[in-house]
């Protein structure tokens, strides 16, 4: 599936003249934004997108769509998902804690967190039942919560108080009793640490006086070898400052400054190499810094290491894939899928939100992506092909490709801009224009795969 080079040069020119750095990368177009692999099932991928999510159950060969209406997150798009071995999927949206008990067909907001905002979620590295969540709604008591039954029930840890607004939590892969959380305490940026699975906490304030008006100190990664090594990021004056602590969060040392919006990061299995995805670029470097910009992926880069394989999000609109893998630490990439390869909606039983809501919405999205236009959303088996004989020389073959051609929970006080949804001018005019410029080739419907 290759695009016409002339059309693509036109698209790139249009993207270049749009205002703002964000617009230059993706102009509010549909994009991938994060990836998770199901624990114990390396063939199962779940990829968060700016238009819901897509799921593959066959090692990335076939992808299907889960529409945002069925997920019910409104304007609070999850920045990451966790997929249990049992099939349950969990996500913190910044408002609700979403839970799907049936591999993405049914979604609900957990009622326990309805009064507050769930801003971060982390899982135990080996125990599939243990999760930690943090909350950060202004004006309420916030803290760290623990679940020991896969997210069904939750209880507060001793870290729960007014004046505290948390934004992230991480569990050490070296010692799962070691937890880190981050946020603001009485208007001061703090990093918090527990050495006993959340029973007691130490709090380390970080004013970062060398930065001008820093904000949003966030714990973003933990070392896979050393329990005291932790990475944070902080925003200041339009830059992302990446810091590292080698003493369990007591002190922070700046390792790199990125002129872009941070999305996520990951580390090599020995902790020596770091990868950082940003809104427009992908960076790699030693974990002590600095980070160097890489040629790929471009646009909405995200990163996930699984074993010795690196998975990266990227912009279909800029380099013809939305997800790729690398086996050489991110130097070269192999295409996994592009948005125009999505094969309709997720195959779910009748009566589930995904089956009831998503198929009717698929044709409109498919037009934007250049994906197969299935009136049924791709959920029914296609009829056998009809042999109409050899078409008249002046009649085009009907089977040929077209070669010419508010979220769950209480609403926030102000609209939340997140990732691709924040581009100026709105994406609709650009999408309509792109649909006339990009001559997609729509493939035949693929067999169903679970």
C-alpha positions as CSV (number, residue, x, y, z in Angstrom):
1,X,0.0,0.0,0.0
2,X,2.0,2.9,-1.3
3,X,0.8,6.5,-1.6
4,X,1.2,8.6,-4.6
5,X,4.5,10.6,-4.2
6,X,3.0,13.8,-5.6
7,X,0.1,13.7,-3.2
8,X,2.4,13.2,-0.3
9,X,4.6,16.1,-1.3
10,X,1.5,18.2,-1.3
11,X,0.5,16.9,2.2
12,X,3.9,17.7,3.6
13,X,3.8,21.2,2.2
14,X,0.3,21.7,3.8
15,X,1.6,20.5,7.1
16,X,4.6,22.7,7.0
17,X,2.6,25.9,6.6
18,X,0.3,25.2,9.5
19,X,1.1,27.3,12.6
20,X,2.8,25.9,15.6
21,X,5.2,23.0,16.2
22,X,2.4,20.6,17.0
23,X,0.7,21.3,13.8
24,X,3.9,20.8,11.8
25,X,3.9,17.2,12.9
26,X,0.4,16.0,12.6
27,X,-2.2,18.8,12.2
28,X,-4.7,17.1,14.5
29,X,-4.8,14.1,12.3
30,X,-5.7,10.6,13.7
31,X,-2.6,9.1,15.4
32,X,-1.4,6.3,17.6
33,X,-0.2,7.5,21.1
34,X,0.7,4.5,23.3
35,X,1.1,0.7,23.2
36,X,0.7,-2.1,25.7
37,X,1.3,-5.9,25.2
38,X,-0.9,-8.3,27.2
39,X,1.0,-9.9,30.1
40,X,1.9,-13.5,29.2
41,X,0.5,-13.1,25.6
42,X,3.1,-11.5,23.3
43,X,0.8,-11.9,20.3
44,X,-1.8,-9.4,21.8
45,X,-1.3,-5.7,21.2
46,X,-3.5,-2.8,22.4
47,X,-2.6,0.6,21.0
48,X,-4.2,3.8,22.3
49,X,-5.0,6.4,19.6
50,X,-6.5,9.8,19.3
51,X,-9.6,8.2,18.0
52,X,-10.1,5.4,20.6
53,X,-7.9,2.4,20.4
54,X,-6.9,-0.5,18.0
55,X,-6.3,-4.1,19.0
56,X,-4.5,-7.0,17.4
57,X,-4.7,-10.7,18.6
58,X,-2.4,-12.1,15.9
59,X,1.0,-10.5,16.4
60,X,0.1,-7.4,14.6
61,X,-1.2,-9.0,11.4
62,X,-4.8,-7.8,11.8
63,X,-6.0,-4.6,13.6
64,X,-9.4,-3.6,14.6
65,X,-10.9,-0.5,16.1
66,X,-12.5,0.3,19.5
67,X,-14.4,3.5,19.2
68,X,-14.1,6.2,22.0
69,X,-17.9,6.3,22.5
70,X,-17.8,2.6,23.5
71,X,-15.0,3.3,25.9
72,X,-16.7,6.3,27.5
73,X,-13.7,8.4,28.3
74,X,-15.1,11.6,26.8
75,X,-12.5,14.3,26.6
76,X,-10.1,12.5,29.0
77,X,-8.1,10.2,26.7
78,X,-5.9,7.7,28.5
79,X,-2.2,8.2,28.2
80,X,-1.5,4.5,28.9
81,X,-3.2,1.1,29.3
82,X,-2.4,-2.0,31.4
83,X,-3.5,-5.4,30.0
84,X,-3.7,-8.2,32.5
85,X,-3.0,-11.9,31.7
86,X,-6.7,-12.6,32.5
87,X,-7.8,-10.2,29.6
88,X,-8.8,-7.3,31.8
89,X,-7.7,-3.9,30.5
90,X,-7.3,-0.9,32.9
91,X,-6.5,2.8,32.2
92,X,-6.3,6.0,34.1
93,X,-7.8,8.9,32.1
94,X,-7.0,11.8,34.4
95,X,-10.7,11.6,35.5
96,X,-12.0,8.1,35.7
97,X,-10.4,4.7,36.2
98,X,-11.6,2.7,33.2
99,X,-11.9,-1.1,33.3
100,X,-12.7,-3.6,30.5
101,X,-13.3,-7.2,31.8
102,X,-13.7,-8.7,28.3
103,X,-10.6,-7.7,26.3
104,X,-12.0,-4.4,25.1
105,X,-15.6,-5.1,24.3
106,X,-17.2,-3.6,27.5
107,X,-15.9,-0.6,29.4
108,X,-17.0,1.0,32.7
109,X,-15.7,3.7,35.0
110,X,-14.9,2.3,38.5
111,X,-17.4,3.8,41.0
112,X,-14.9,3.9,43.8
113,X,-13.1,6.8,42.2
114,X,-16.1,8.7,41.0
115,X,-15.6,11.8,43.3
116,X,-12.0,12.3,42.4
117,X,-9.6,12.2,39.4
118,X,-7.4,9.1,38.7
119,X,-4.2,10.6,37.3
120,X,-1.9,7.6,37.3
121,X,-1.9,3.8,37.3
122,X,0.9,1.2,37.7
123,X,1.0,-2.5,37.9
124,X,3.2,-4.9,40.0
125,X,6.0,-6.4,37.8
126,X,5.2,-10.0,38.6
127,X,1.8,-10.2,40.4
128,X,-1.0,-9.6,37.9
129,X,-3.4,-8.8,40.7
130,X,-1.6,-5.9,42.3
131,X,-2.1,-2.3,41.1
132,X,-1.5,1.2,42.4
133,X,-3.4,4.3,41.5
134,X,-2.9,8.0,42.4
135,X,-5.4,10.8,42.4
136,X,-5.1,14.6,41.9
137,X,-8.3,16.5,42.0
138,X,-7.8,20.0,43.5
139,X,-9.8,20.7,46.6
140,X,-10.0,17.1,47.7
141,X,-7.8,14.8,49.7
142,X,-5.6,12.9,47.3
143,X,-3.1,10.0,47.6
144,X,-2.1,6.5,46.6
145,X,-4.5,3.6,46.4
146,X,-3.8,-0.1,46.2
147,X,-5.7,-3.0,44.7
148,X,-4.9,-6.7,45.4
149,X,-7.6,-8.3,43.2
150,X,-6.9,-7.0,39.7
151,X,-8.5,-3.6,40.1
152,X,-11.9,-4.8,41.4
153,X,-11.6,-3.2,44.8
154,X,-9.3,-0.5,46.1
155,X,-8.1,0.9,49.5
156,X,-6.2,4.0,50.4
157,X,-2.6,3.8,51.6
158,X,-1.5,6.0,54.5
159,X,-0.5,8.6,51.9
160,X,-3.9,10.4,51.6
161,X,-4.3,14.1,52.6
162,X,-5.6,17.5,51.5
163,X,-3.2,19.8,49.7
164,X,-1.7,16.9,47.8
165,X,-2.2,16.5,44.0
166,X,-0.5,13.5,42.5
167,X,0.1,12.9,38.8
168,X,2.0,9.6,38.5
169,X,3.0,6.4,40.3
170,X,5.6,3.7,39.4
171,X,6.5,0.3,40.9
172,X,10.2,-0.8,40.8
173,X,10.9,-3.8,38.6
174,X,13.8,-4.6,40.9
175,X,11.9,-4.6,44.2
176,X,8.1,-4.2,43.9
177,X,8.0,-2.9,47.5
178,X,9.6,0.2,46.2
179,X,7.1,2.7,44.9
180,X,7.6,6.3,43.6
181,X,4.9,8.9,43.2
182,X,5.1,12.5,42.1
183,X,3.0,15.7,42.1
184,X,2.4,18.9,44.1
185,X,2.1,19.2,47.9
186,X,0.9,22.6,49.1
187,X,2.1,24.3,45.8
188,X,5.6,22.6,46.0
189,X,6.7,20.0,43.5
190,X,7.5,16.7,45.3
191,X,8.8,13.2,44.6
192,X,7.6,10.6,47.1
193,X,9.1,7.2,47.9
194,X,7.9,4.1,49.7
195,X,10.1,1.1,50.6
196,X,7.3,-1.1,52.0
197,X,4.6,-1.2,49.3
198,X,3.0,2.0,50.4
199,X,2.7,1.6,54.1
200,X,5.1,4.5,54.8
201,X,6.4,7.3,52.6
202,X,9.3,9.7,52.4
203,X,8.7,13.0,50.7
204,X,11.4,15.0,48.8
205,X,10.6,18.5,47.6
206,X,12.3,19.8,44.4
207,X,12.2,23.5,43.8
208,X,14.5,23.3,40.8
209,X,15.6,27.0,41.1
210,X,17.8,26.8,38.0
211,X,14.6,26.6,35.9
212,X,12.2,29.5,35.2
213,X,8.7,28.7,36.5
214,X,9.0,24.9,36.3
215,X,5.8,22.8,36.7
216,X,4.4,19.2,36.4
217,X,7.3,17.3,38.0
218,X,6.4,13.7,37.0
219,X,8.1,10.3,37.6
220,X,8.4,8.7,34.2
221,X,10.7,5.7,34.5
222,X,12.5,3.4,37.0
223,X,15.8,1.6,36.4
224,X,15.5,-2.2,35.6
225,X,18.7,-2.9,37.6
226,X,19.1,-0.3,40.3
227,X,16.2,0.3,42.7
228,X,17.4,3.8,43.7
229,X,17.6,5.1,40.1
230,X,14.5,7.0,38.9
231,X,13.8,9.4,36.1
232,X,11.5,12.4,36.2
233,X,10.5,15.1,33.7
234,X,9.5,18.7,34.3
235,X,8.2,21.4,32.0
236,X,9.5,24.9,31.9
237,X,9.2,27.7,29.3
238,X,8.1,25.3,26.5
239,X,10.9,22.8,27.1
240,X,10.9,19.3,28.7
241,X,13.7,18.8,31.2
242,X,14.6,15.2,31.9
243,X,16.2,14.5,35.3
244,X,17.7,11.4,36.9
245,X,18.1,10.5,40.6
246,X,20.6,8.0,41.8
247,X,19.7,8.2,45.5
248,X,16.1,7.2,45.5
249,X,14.6,10.6,44.6
250,X,16.5,12.8,47.2
251,X,18.3,14.7,44.5
252,X,17.8,15.3,40.8
253,X,20.4,15.8,38.1
254,X,19.4,17.1,34.7
255,X,20.4,14.8,31.9
256,X,18.8,16.3,28.8
257,X,16.6,19.2,27.6
258,X,14.1,18.5,24.8
259,X,12.5,21.2,22.7
260,X,9.2,19.3,22.5
261,X,6.3,17.9,24.5
262,X,7.2,14.7,26.3
263,X,5.1,11.6,25.7
264,X,6.9,8.7,27.4
265,X,10.2,7.0,27.8
266,X,11.7,3.5,28.4
267,X,15.1,2.0,29.2
268,X,17.2,-0.9,28.0
269,X,17.3,-4.1,30.0
270,X,20.6,-3.1,31.5
271,X,19.5,0.4,32.2
272,X,22.3,1.9,30.1
273,X,20.2,3.2,27.2
274,X,17.2,5.5,27.3
275,X,14.6,6.2,24.6
276,X,12.2,9.1,24.7
277,X,9.1,9.7,22.6
278,X,7.8,13.3,22.1
279,X,5.0,14.9,20.2
280,X,7.2,15.3,17.1
281,X,10.4,13.3,17.6
282,X,12.2,10.2,18.9
283,X,15.3,10.5,21.1
284,X,17.9,8.0,22.1
285,X,21.0,8.2,24.3
286,X,22.9,6.9,27.3
287,X,20.7,6.9,30.4
288,X,23.1,9.5,31.9
289,X,22.3,11.8,28.9
290,X,22.3,13.6,26.7
291,X,19.5,12.4,24.3
292,X,20.0,12.7,20.5
293,X,17.2,13.1,18.0
294,X,16.7,10.1,15.7
295,X,15.5,10.1,12.1
296,X,12.5,7.8,12.9
297,X,9.9,7.7,14.2
298,X,8.5,11.1,13.4
299,X,5.3,12.5,14.9
300,X,3.6,11.3,18.0
301,X,6.5,9.0,18.9
302,X,6.0,6.6,21.8
303,X,8.2,3.8,23.0
304,X,7.9,0.4,24.7
305,X,10.6,-2.1,25.3
306,X,9.6,-5.8,25.5
307,X,12.6,-8.0,26.1
308,X,15.2,-6.8,23.6
309,X,12.6,-5.5,21.1
310,X,11.6,-1.8,20.9
311,X,8.1,-0.8,19.8
312,X,7.5,2.7,18.6
313,X,4.5,4.8,17.6
314,X,4.8,7.1,14.7
315,X,2.7,9.1,12.3
316,X,1.2,7.3,9.3
317,X,0.9,10.7,7.7
318,X,4.6,11.2,7.7
319,X,6.3,7.8,7.2
320,X,3.7,5.3,6.3
321,X,3.5,3.4,9.6
322,X,1.7,4.0,12.9
323,X,3.5,1.2,14.8
324,X,6.9,-0.4,14.1
325,X,9.4,-2.6,15.9
326,X,13.2,-2.3,16.2
327,X,15.7,-5.0,17.1
328,X,18.7,-2.8,17.0
329,X,17.8,-0.4,19.8
330,X,15.8,2.0,17.6
331,X,18.3,2.6,14.8
332,X,16.2,0.9,12.2
333,X,12.4,0.1,12.2
334,X,10.2,-2.6,10.7
335,X,6.6,-1.7,9.7
336,X,3.9,-3.4,11.8
337,X,0.8,-1.5,10.7
338,X,-0.4,1.8,9.3
339,X,-3.8,3.4,10.1
340,X,-5.2,2.6,6.6
341,X,-4.7,-1.2,7.4
342,X,-7.3,-1.2,10.2
343,X,-9.9,-3.9,9.3
344,X,-13.0,-2.4,10.8
345,X,-14.3,-2.6,14.4
346,X,-13.3,-5.0,17.1
347,X,-15.1,-8.4,16.9
348,X,-17.3,-8.3,20.0
349,X,-20.5,-10.1,21.0
350,X,-23.9,-8.5,20.3
351,X,-25.1,-6.4,23.2
352,X,-21.6,-5.1,24.1
353,X,-20.9,-1.3,23.7
354,X,-18.3,-1.9,21.0
355,X,-20.6,-4.1,18.9
356,X,-23.6,-1.8,19.4
357,X,-21.9,1.6,18.8
358,X,-18.7,1.3,16.8
359,X,-19.8,-0.3,13.4
360,X,-22.0,2.6,12.5
361,X,-19.1,5.0,13.1
362,X,-16.6,3.0,11.1
363,X,-17.3,4.3,7.5
364,X,-16.6,7.9,8.4
365,X,-13.3,7.1,10.1
366,X,-12.4,4.7,7.3
367,X,-12.8,7.6,4.8
368,X,-10.3,9.6,6.9
369,X,-7.8,6.8,7.2
370,X,-8.1,5.3,3.7
371,X,-9.1,2.0,5.3
372,X,-11.5,-0.5,3.9
373,X,-15.1,0.9,3.7
374,X,-17.3,-1.8,5.3
375,X,-20.9,-0.6,5.8
376,X,-21.2,-3.1,8.6
377,X,-18.0,-1.9,10.3
378,X,-16.2,-5.1,9.3
379,X,-18.0,-7.2,11.9
380,X,-19.8,-9.6,9.5
381,X,-18.2,-12.2,7.2
382,X,-18.2,-10.9,3.6
383,X,-20.2,-12.8,1.0
384,X,-18.3,-14.9,-1.6
385,X,-17.0,-12.9,-4.5
386,X,-19.3,-12.6,-7.5
387,X,-17.7,-13.4,-10.8
388,X,-19.2,-10.9,-13.2
389,X,-16.9,-12.0,-16.1
390,X,-14.3,-10.0,-17.8
391,X,-15.2,-6.3,-17.6
392,X,-15.6,-4.3,-20.7
393,X,-12.5,-2.5,-21.8
394,X,-14.2,0.8,-21.2
395,X,-15.7,-0.2,-17.8
396,X,-13.5,0.0,-14.7
397,X,-13.2,-3.1,-12.6
398,X,-15.4,-2.6,-9.5
399,X,-12.9,-4.7,-7.4
400,X,-9.8,-2.7,-8.4
401,X,-8.1,-0.2,-6.2
402,X,-8.8,3.4,-6.7
403,X,-5.6,4.6,-8.2
404,X,-6.6,8.1,-9.0
405,X,-8.1,9.1,-6.5
406,X,-17.1,15.3,28.9
407,X,-15.4,12.2,30.3
408,X,-16.5,9.8,33.0
409,X,-16.7,11.3,36.4
410,X,-17.0,15.0,37.0
411,X,-15.9,17.3,34.1
412,X,-12.7,19.4,34.5
413,X,-12.9,23.1,35.2
414,X,-11.4,23.9,31.8
415,X,-11.0,21.9,28.5
416,X,-8.1,19.5,28.7
417,X,-5.8,19.7,25.7
418,X,-3.9,16.4,25.2
419,X,-1.5,15.4,22.4
420,X,-3.0,15.6,19.0
421,X,-6.2,17.2,20.0
422,X,-4.4,20.4,20.8
423,X,-3.5,21.6,17.3
424,X,-4.7,25.1,16.4
425,X,-7.4,25.6,13.8
426,X,-9.1,22.2,14.3
427,X,-8.5,19.1,12.2
428,X,-11.7,18.9,10.2
429,X,-10.8,21.2,7.3
430,X,-7.4,19.5,7.0
431,X,-8.9,16.0,7.1
432,X,-11.4,17.0,4.3
433,X,-8.6,18.4,2.2
434,X,-6.3,15.4,2.8
435,X,-9.1,13.0,1.8
436,X,-9.1,14.6,-1.7
437,X,-5.3,14.5,-2.0
438,X,-4.4,11.0,-0.7
439,X,-5.1,8.3,-3.3
440,X,-5.5,5.3,-0.9
441,X,-5.6,1.7,-2.0
442,X,-8.2,-0.2,-0.1
443,X,-7.4,-3.8,0.3
444,X,-9.9,-6.7,0.4
445,X,-11.4,-7.7,3.7
446,X,-9.2,-10.0,5.6
447,X,-10.4,-13.2,7.4
448,X,-11.5,-12.7,11.0
449,X,-8.9,-13.2,13.6
450,X,-9.4,-13.2,17.4
